[in-house]
Amino acid sequence: MSGTLQNTPIQPHRDQEYTEANLYLRHYSSLRFVMVSVYFAVSAAAVSAAFGLISPEKGVTHSVLIAFRVIGLGVTFVFFGYERRLEQLIRYYQEKARELERLLQYNTMEERPRSNLMFRATKGLYIMFMVFWFLSLALIGNV
């Protein structure tokens, strides 16, 4: 009798898997929003330090101003990397949900309007900030 139970394949619970895929999708989508908010807060601090609140007239060296600009650029690259990873995870769970829908005969993901606009807009935002920080470093002698 115990041999029969051990040899029985376990059938996956597709409904539960579909629910989990959508929960992960929701989670990573929400995390993107939070991450951009945190990025703006950190960037605002870096911009303030690199351009406004502290300056050579207040006893801060030129090297410190350069360091804050390098930090701003580095933070931008790190958050851009996070964004790319979250996009990969979101796309993965979108595709996983579509596959499960075919098996379950659901159609929520298939009928959802597809758009890459937000992914592109967010990438564009990070690229603009990268350019900003590169230019701020290149033109530091003129400041």
C-alpha positions as CSV (number, residue, x, y, z in Angstrom):
1,M,0.0,0.0,0.0
2,S,2.8,2.5,0.9
3,G,4.5,1.6,-2.4
4,T,1.4,2.7,-4.3
5,L,1.4,6.2,-2.7
6,Q,5.1,6.7,-3.3
7,N,4.8,5.9,-7.0
8,T,1.8,8.2,-7.6
9,P,2.9,11.4,-9.3
10,I,1.9,14.6,-7.6
11,Q,-0.4,16.7,-9.8
12,P,0.4,20.4,-9.6
13,H,-2.3,22.7,-8.5
14,R,-2.5,25.0,-11.5
15,D,-5.0,27.4,-10.0
16,Q,-2.7,28.0,-7.0
17,E,0.3,28.4,-9.3
18,Y,-1.7,30.9,-11.4
19,T,-2.6,32.8,-8.3
20,E,1.0,32.8,-7.1
21,A,2.3,34.0,-10.5
22,N,-0.1,36.9,-10.4
23,L,0.9,37.7,-6.8
24,Y,4.5,37.8,-7.8
25,L,3.6,40.0,-10.8
26,R,1.8,42.4,-8.6
27,H,4.6,42.4,-6.1
28,Y,7.3,43.2,-8.6
29,S,5.2,45.8,-10.3
30,S,4.6,47.6,-7.0
31,L,8.3,47.3,-6.1
32,R,9.2,49.2,-9.3
33,F,7.1,52.1,-8.2
34,V,8.7,52.1,-4.7
35,M,12.1,51.8,-6.2
36,V,11.8,54.8,-8.5
37,S,10.6,56.8,-5.5
38,V,13.6,55.8,-3.4
39,Y,15.9,56.6,-6.4
40,F,14.5,60.1,-6.6
41,A,15.0,60.7,-2.9
42,V,18.6,59.4,-3.1
43,S,19.3,61.4,-6.2
44,A,17.9,64.6,-4.7
45,A,20.3,64.2,-1.8
46,A,23.2,63.7,-4.3
47,V,22.2,66.6,-6.4
48,S,21.9,68.9,-3.4
49,A,25.4,67.8,-2.2
50,A,27.0,68.0,-5.6
51,F,25.5,71.4,-6.7
52,G,23.7,73.3,-4.0
53,L,23.9,72.8,-0.3
54,I,27.7,72.5,-0.1
55,S,30.2,74.3,-2.2
56,P,33.8,75.3,-2.2
57,E,32.8,78.6,-0.6
58,K,31.6,76.7,2.5
59,G,34.9,74.9,2.9
60,V,34.2,71.8,0.8
61,T,36.9,70.8,-1.5
62,H,36.6,70.3,-5.3
63,S,37.3,66.6,-4.7
64,V,34.2,66.2,-2.5
65,L,32.0,67.8,-5.2
66,I,33.4,65.3,-7.7
67,A,32.9,62.4,-5.3
68,F,29.2,63.3,-4.9
69,R,28.8,63.4,-8.6
70,V,30.5,60.0,-9.0
71,I,28.2,58.7,-6.2
72,G,25.1,60.1,-8.1
73,L,26.3,58.3,-11.3
74,G,26.9,55.1,-9.4
75,V,23.6,55.1,-7.7
76,T,21.9,55.7,-11.0
77,F,23.7,52.6,-12.5
78,V,22.7,50.5,-9.5
79,F,19.0,51.5,-9.7
80,F,19.0,51.0,-13.4
81,G,20.3,47.5,-12.8
82,Y,17.5,46.9,-10.3
83,E,15.0,48.2,-12.9
84,R,16.3,45.8,-15.5
85,R,16.1,42.9,-13.2
86,L,12.5,43.7,-12.1
87,E,11.5,44.0,-15.8
88,Q,12.9,40.5,-16.4
89,L,10.9,39.1,-13.4
90,I,7.7,40.9,-14.5
91,R,8.0,39.6,-18.0
92,Y,8.7,36.1,-16.7
93,Y,5.6,36.0,-14.5
94,Q,3.5,37.6,-17.3
95,E,4.5,34.7,-19.6
96,K,4.1,32.1,-16.8
97,A,0.5,33.4,-16.2
98,R,-0.2,33.3,-19.9
99,E,1.0,29.6,-20.1
100,L,-1.1,28.7,-17.1
101,E,-4.1,30.5,-18.6
102,R,-4.0,28.3,-21.6
103,L,-4.1,25.2,-19.4
104,L,-6.8,26.6,-17.2
105,Q,-8.8,28.1,-20.0
106,Y,-8.6,31.6,-18.5
107,N,-8.0,34.7,-20.5
108,T,-7.1,37.7,-18.3
109,M,-3.5,38.0,-19.4
110,E,-4.3,37.3,-23.0
111,E,-6.9,40.0,-23.1
112,R,-4.9,42.6,-21.2
113,P,-3.6,45.4,-23.4
114,R,0.1,44.9,-24.0
115,S,2.4,47.9,-23.8
116,N,6.1,48.5,-23.2
117,L,5.6,52.2,-22.7
118,M,6.3,52.2,-18.9
119,F,9.4,50.0,-19.2
120,R,10.8,52.2,-22.0
121,A,9.9,55.4,-20.1
122,T,11.6,54.3,-16.9
123,K,14.7,53.2,-18.8
124,G,14.7,56.5,-20.6
125,L,14.5,58.3,-17.2
126,Y,17.5,56.4,-15.9
127,I,19.5,57.0,-19.1
128,M,18.7,60.8,-18.9
129,F,20.0,60.8,-15.3
130,M,23.2,58.9,-16.4
131,V,23.8,61.6,-19.1
132,F,23.2,64.3,-16.5
133,W,25.7,62.8,-14.1
134,F,28.3,62.2,-16.9
135,L,27.9,65.8,-18.1
136,S,28.1,67.1,-14.5
137,L,31.5,65.3,-14.2
138,A,32.7,66.4,-17.7
139,L,31.8,70.1,-17.0
140,I,32.9,70.3,-13.4
141,G,35.8,72.6,-14.2
142,N,33.3,75.1,-15.5
143,V,31.3,75.2,-12.3
